[in-house]
Amino acid sequence: MIWKKPHISKVYEALTAMADSRIKLEDDNHAKCFSSMRDKIYDIKYDPETRDIISNDNTAYFTGAVSYPMIAFLMLTKRLLFSENLLSPLKGIVWQDINKKFKNDYAKSMEYVLENLRSKGVDIEVIKKEVREIYDEVIGMKLKYSGKKMRPPLNY
């Protein structure tokens, strides 16, 4: 089966995970990623031959869509390229709090973050363009999963 398309905000969340060094490789095809509040750890596993990827985060489990830990894993392992310039502006964003604030309306969460960045003098048009390119590449990868989804972890 092929994962559903993610919301584009998941690319921003993945970049934040990279900026905050919240994702760590266990080996070439397995990583652990801390949530933005650091209260959960997600396992991500990837098979490069089949393009099978799995993560035990809520997005993957409940919606069947590509999730930010999956995207961050692909970035960390250089299977998905991105500009390092994207990281600094997206550092320290606690997406979980923002998504709760907007009742998981990811478009509103993303706009809120982008407006905050704009108010700090960040050229958000450059960020939006690069994020769109990353998003299109993720969609083009047609990432797969087989077998059972992994249940999300409980908060500690």
N, C-alpha and C positions, 0 to 999 in steps of 0.2 A: 504494500500500500504506500501511497505517497502522502506526506504530511500536507496539510492545508497551508495556504499562504498565511504568513504572519501579518499582524498589523505593522505598519512601517515603524511605529514607536518602539517595537522590539529591537530594531537596529540601534536606536538611541540607547536603549537599556543595555544592550550588549557592549556598546562603546563605553558606557559608564562602568560596567564590570571590568573592562580592560583598563580604563583609566585608574580605577581604584585597586587594581591588582587583586581582584576578588576571585579570579579563576586560576587554578593551578593544575598543571599536567601531572597525572599519576604515571602514565606511560604515553607512547605515541598516539594511542587511540582511546584514552580514558582521561577524564579530568573531573575535578570537583570545583563547583562554583558557589560562593556565598551569595545569599540574597542581599539586596541593597541595605536591609536593616541588620544584616549579618546574623539573623536568627534562624536561618535554614541553610543547609548545604545540599546542593543538587549534584547528582552523579550524571555525567554525560559520557556515553560510549558511542564510538564510531567505527564502522567497517569501511575502509576506503575502497575496497574492491566492489562492494555492492551499493555504496552510498547510503547504507543503513545507519541511521543515527537515532539515539534514544536519550531522553532526559526525564528525570522524575520531578519536574516542576509542574506547577498547576496548569500553565498554558498547554503544555504538551499533553498532560493527562486528561484534563477536562474538556479541551476544545479540539484536540487533534491537530493543532497548528504548530508550525516551527516556532520555537521559543527563543528568548534572549540567551539562555545558557548554551543552546545549540549554536547560535550565531557567534557567540563569544568564543566557543570552542574552535569553530572554523577559523576565526580571526587569529586566535592564539597559535594555532598550528599552521598558519599561513596558507590555508586552503581557501581563504577568503581574504583578499587584500584590502587594505584601507590606509588612509593617510594618518600618520601619527599626529598631525596637527589637529585632528578631531578630538583627541583625548583630553587635552588640558581644559577646554571650556566645559566638558561634560563630567569632569571629576567631582565627586562628592554629592551627586544628586541622589536623593533617597526616593526612588521611583515608587516604592511600595506606599509611602505616605502620600505622595502626590496622586497616585491612582486611587487610593481610598478617598482622598479629598474630592475627587471628581467621579466617585462611584464607578470606577473602572471604565470610564469613557476615555479611551486611550487618545482619541483625537484632542480632547480638551486638555488632558495631561501634557501631551506633546506641545500644544500651543502655549500652555502656561510656562513650560520650561524654556521654549524658544523666546517668549516675550521677556522672561527674566534675563536670558543671555543677551538679547538685544539691548535691554536697559543697561547692561554692563559694557556696552560698546562692541559686542561680538558681532561679526558679519554673519548673520544666520542664513543668508542666501547661499553662501559658500557651503555651510554645513548641510543645509537642506539638499543641495545639488549632489554632494558626495554621498549622503545617506541614501538618496534615491538610487544612485548607481549601485551601492552595496545591496540595497533591497532587490533591485532587478537581478543582480547576480545570484542572490539567495534563491529567488523564485526559479531562475534558470537551472539551478542545480538539481531540481526535482528530487529532493531528499526523501528517502524511503524509511519505512519501519516494518519490521516483521515481528511476529510474536506479540506477547502481551506488553502493554504499556506499564511503566514502573510507577507505583503509587508515590505521591509526594510525601516528603518528610513532614512530621509534625514540628511545631516550634519547640525550641528547647525551653 
